[in-house]
Amino acid sequence: MAKGSLGIIALAGALAACGGGGGGGGGAASGVSPGPAPATQTTTTGAATVPAAAVAATFANGALAPPAIDPGEQSTLTTSESQNTITLTLVTGGAAYTHTFSGQNVLTTPAFLSGFSALGDGTPVPTDVLVLDASLSYAVYGEWEHDNDTTASSGLIAGFATGAQTPAANMPISGTAAYSGRAIGGLSSGGTTYALAGTSSFAADFGARTVTGTMALNATPDGGTTVGFWNTVTFGAAIAAGTNQFAGTASAPAATGIVATPAMAGTATGNFYGPQANELAGEWALTGSGAVALGSFGGSQAAAAMTTGAAVTAAFGINAVAPLAAVPTGTVAGTWTNTLPTGNGARFNGTLAGNVVAAQPAEPAGVFTGTNTAALGLFGAHH
């Protein structure tokens, strides 16, 4: 990766300020390595700290050790805009790893990591690299790799997820939602380590309290430039009642692509983020005969299309039914796409970011963000 410029600190800091809850080594595209746990927790001016969940594994001589997932909230991400830093402290398997990244050391990511942003510390070769997905509004997830030396013969790789978690009281209890996003990770097999990155898609059934998902992952060997498809990881998880958390099993079939790996199995955990389960993010880990993989994932709901007279589900998990069905009492935020012609659109009060209430002029076609602050608002498409 080459040096570049990007406002990663401000992005992560804004998310941390919202509050929240609970390929192996050597490649700048993946991984991390352990540092000593801080003896004391320090607070810097303008800093914001948010709990994080993590998965981590040490590596040596091209092989990852069995990973450990910590879905709890012992790990943290701290941002300081005044000092232009991000500090990660990850706790997994009873071990703590910490590093402070400077916002001055932004790296230009390769096409393999399209959609991700990166910071790197160490010269002449970065020995600590932090890769983040900067595309989400409420969640931050990514990967941290630490190499113990510039030859990347040993170190640690970790995936993490954090952000503004959905309050338990705001979690939908019925309906379904689809999420799409990205995934990142690391893999070791046959004494070689690989960086992983690709796309992810998820389906949540809030009534059944389930989440299913897939991650289509490409791989590139550590220190190499060749990129090819590795595998599709699938998982099924249960949403814990009364929480924003989900956990379950993950698996991948035997692969014969850019790297041959046996069938692998493991776990996946995560949380919903945003006011109304707008996004999700989490961690995954797999093991097989002579192979280990781990990483993180995230995704957001797409804006729902409004269709005359049809029932649709809004992006924030709210049922927006037409014509003119009542929106729940109180403050409810959501994003909707009006696909109808001008004069036949969804009814919004005022500007594109106005209150969603009844008996307002139709907005033109386009994407609208609205918040219902009325005691009883009416929302829907109309003829």
Secondary structure, 3 states (H helix, E strand, C coil): CEECCCCHHHHHHHHHHCCCCCCCCCCCCCCECCCCCCCCCCCCCCEEEEEEEEEEEEEECCEECCCEEEEEEEEEEEEECCCCEEEEEEEECCEEEEEEEECCCEEECCHHHCCEEEEEECCCCCCEEEEEECCCCCEEEEEEEEECCCCCCEEEEEEEEEECECCHHHCCCCCEEEEEEEEEEEEEECCEEEEEEEEEEEEEECCCCEEEEEEEEEEEECCCCCCEEEEEEEEEEEECCCCCEEEEEEEECCEECCCEECCEEEEEEEEEECCCCCEEEEEEEEEECCEEEEEEEEEEECCEEECCCCEEECCCCCEEECCCEEECCCCEEEEEEECCCCCCCCECCCCCCCECCCCCCECCCEEEEEEECCCCEEECCCC
